[in-house]
Every structure is written in C-alpha cells, then in structure tokens.
Amino acid sequence: MRIERIRIQNFRVFRDVDIDHVPALAFFVGANGTGKSTLFDVFGFLRDALQNNVHVAVTRRGGFKEVLSRGATGPICFTVKFREADGPLVTYHLEVTERDGRAVVASEVLKYRRGQHGRPWHFLDFSDGEGSAVTNEVDYGKPDAEMQRERQRLDSPDILAIKGLGQFERFKVVSAFRRLLERWHLSDFHIHAARPSQETGYAEHLSPEGDNLPLVTRYLYERHRDVFQALLQRMKERVPGVAKVEATETVDGRLVLRFQDGAFQDPFIARFVSDGTIKMFAYLVLLHDPSPHPLLCIEEPENQLYPTLLTELVEEFRDYARRGGQVMASTHSPDLLNAAEVDEVYWLEKQGGFTRILRAGEDRQVRALVEAGDKMGALWRQGFMGGANP
C-alpha cells in the first residue's frame, strides 16, 4: 500500500496544505518550527485515534485548542489517498470537532471510484457515531453492481468506524487502511539506547528508539538467517571493516551486541563501537524487517552518521521503496539531500504564521538547475528553496 496524497486542514501550523503525487521516497526540509515533526504526527494522531479514540489523541497533544490551528473555527480535517498494489485510488477523510469539551468524529468517509469517471462508492460513511458500510465489496467494478449497505452504531461518537469494522475480513478496504495505521513506524533512534546490554527477551521489530536492537538482532539470526546474512552483507558494503555482528548472552543473562572488525581477532562490544556504525546497523535492521512496515517516517537520519554514509543510507531507503514500502524523512543535512532526486524533495516554509509545503520538482528554476547538474543539497544551501534555508 502506498500513500499518494495527503491533505491537512486546521491541524496546528497546517491551516490547509495539500501534498499530491507523494513519491515512495520523500524528504522534507525546513527551518525549525515549520512543522516537519507535525507532518509525521498526522499518522501518529490517526494511530492514537485508532488504538483509543479521537478524544485521547487530542488530549495527548494538549487538548483541542492546542491542536486546532490558531484562529480556525474547525473542524480538524485529514484526507489520505492511498493505493494498494495495482488497485484503485482509495480516499479516507476524517473530520474531528469538539462538542461539550470532548473531541468527536464529525465525519468519517472511505471511498473509491469506479473507473476514471464513475460515481465513487462510499465503503464507509459515518458521522456522530452512526453510519453505514458496504458489505459486498467483492462486487466492486461489476457493471451493474449495486451497493449493499449495513447500518452500524458505534458505542461513542469519539470512536473511529475503521477501528471496529477494520477487524472484519469482509470489509477489505477498511482493513487495509487500518493495517497501514497500525504498522506505521516513526523512527526516532537514540544511539545511547542501543549501546547498553539488555535483559534477554523477545522482539521481532525494532522499536522507535532502537533500545531493543540486540533482541531483534538475535531474532533475525535465529529465525530469519537468510535475511540476517543479506543484512550483514549490506553492512560490510556500507561500513568497510565490519566482518561480523552478533548478539551474545553474558553470564548474568543479558544480551550485548558485538562487532567484529576484520583487522582484529576479538570483536568489540557495542559501547566501544562508533555511533555511526551502530546507527547504520540499526537502520539496516529496520529496513530489512521480514514483515516490513508499509510506511516509515524517520526524523533526521543523518545524526551520528559520517557524511559519506548518507548517500549509502539514501540508497537503502530507495531500495526499501522499490520493494513496496514507503519512506518519509525529515532532514537538516545538505549532504543527505545531495543524494535525493528533485521529485523526492519538499520544503516547508511559514507565511503569516502558517506553513505551506512546496515540491522542489514543481519549481522551474530548481528543476532546471538540477537538470544542469546541480545537487539538491547544494541548491538548498544556496537559498533556492524559499524560506527553508538551512
């Protein structure tokens, strides 16, 4: 599944932004405070609303007045358009407002269109806790098919309809979008969290902070040896000198990461290995997950990485996208941006207190300079991207 369009209205610094034709790999640059983290938090908000309800999602962010754009009268609106494999373009639209001091779902619609000009099927259409969902989705696309709807009433108007209906296999489109939100991953890797030894346990997926890296390493080695070997080969190619990585158990029952340098007989424990080596290994573990996340959002991946490794990392992101995933990354690094293509870069800039998002490929001057041989990072450093100067 791949997101192709995102529209955000009345959510913090985003009064009304529309990001269309979102590529499989996208980089977002901008000054501090322009909303790069807020952009990623759209998916965090939707996941919190899915796992709990919209009131909890709003409360965790300081309450409705803090989340609503300054001066806006509401509602907060999110529109996400996505496509699964070669299927039709699906639109999910959510409106959140406040009633009696509590955030509620004013409208929730999931739809897609029959052909280029056909009337859209509203597979899910709810407001204020009541609505309907299509039960004969398998008939979609048949010339004379008529929708069969099932009326539903939720326990509370702050609950998303996709939370309940997405659990049932017969609501396939709803289930697909639910899985996207549940498996969305925000990587905010902390190098100090991955260094210490860790009590033995079990973990299949890398955590956002990377603190379970030894556990996931052991899981891959024991349960997905082919994946681990491919990952290690990539590590050898990306970081010359690394010949072996293992998660070993100490006498007191803790796991430690050990890195073998080909020039030395004994391996180094993680706390004696460079930040960049550990971070590159952690990203490779994330990007080679046997059950990959459909969407990765990564904040400032350049931290602790040597500049020459950034090009390698971008290639890993691009390879992940080729395999069907999607990566969005925020950055402050011209070196990392130099490895990006013009249609993969967006910049954020504030005007009148609100942020707008522009695509570098739609700027004629930027595109012409790239076609003439300039790099994106160099153009950003020279001030060709509006108010997003580094």
C-alpha positions, 0 to 999 in steps of 0.5 A: 500500500502506498500513500499518494496524497495527503491533505491537512486542514486546521491541524496546528501550523497546517491551516490547509496544505495539500501534498499530491503525487507523494513519491515512495521516497520523500524528504522534507526540509525546513527551518525549525518550527515549520512543522516537519515533526507535525507532518509525521504526527498526522499518522501518529494522531490517526494511530492514537485515534485508532488504538483509543479514540479521537478524544485521547489523541487530542488530549495527548497533544494538549487538548483541542485548542492546542491542536486546532490551528490558531484562529480556525473555527474547525473542524480538524480535517485529514484526507489520505489517498492511498493505493494498494498494489495495482488497485484503485485510488482509495480516499479516507477523510476524517473530520474531528470537532469538539462538542461539550469539551470532548473531541468527536468524529464529525465525519468519517468517509472511505471511498473509491471510484469506479473507473476514471469517471464513475460515481465513487462508492462510499465503503464507509460513511459515518458521522456522530457515531452512526453510519453505514458500510458496504458489505459486498465489496467483492462486487466492486467494478461489476457493471451493474453492481449495486451497493449493499449497505449495513447500518452500524452504531458505534458505542461513542461518537469519539470512536473511529468506524475503521477501528471496529469494522477494520477487524472484519475480513469482509470489509477489505478496504477498511482493513487495509487502511487500518493495517497501514495505521497500525504498522506505521513506524516513526523512527526516532533512534537514540544511539545511547539506547542501543549501546547498553546490554539488555535483559534477554527477551523477545522482539521481532521489530525494532522499536522507535528508539532502537533500545531493543536492537540486540533482541531483534538482532538475535531474532533475525539470526535465529529465525530469519538467517537468510535475511540476517546474512543479506543484512550483514552483507549490506553492512560490510558494503556500507561500513568497510571493516565490519566482518561480523555482528552478533548478539551474545548472552553474558553470564548474568543473562543479558544480551550485548551486541558485538562487532567484529572488525576484520583487522582484529581477532576479538570483536568489540562490544557495542559501547566501544563501537562508533555511533555511526556504525551502530546507527547504520546497523540499526537502520539496516535492521529496520529496513530489512524487517521480514514483515516490513512496515508499509510506511516509515517516517524517520526524523533526521537520519543523518545524526551520528552518521559520517557524511559519506554514509548518507548517500549509502543510507539514501540508497537503502531507503530507495531500495526499501521503496522499490520493494513496496514500502514507503519512506518519509524523512525529515532532514537538516543535512545538505549532504543527505539531500545531495543524494535525493532526486528533485521529485523526492524533495519538499520544503516547508516554509511559514507565511503569516504564521502558517506553513505551506509545503512546496515540491522542489520538482514543481519549481522551474528554476530548481528543476532546471538547475538540477537538470544542469547538474546541480545537487539538491543539497547544494541548491538548498544551501544556496537559498533556492528553496524559499524560506527553508534555508538551512 
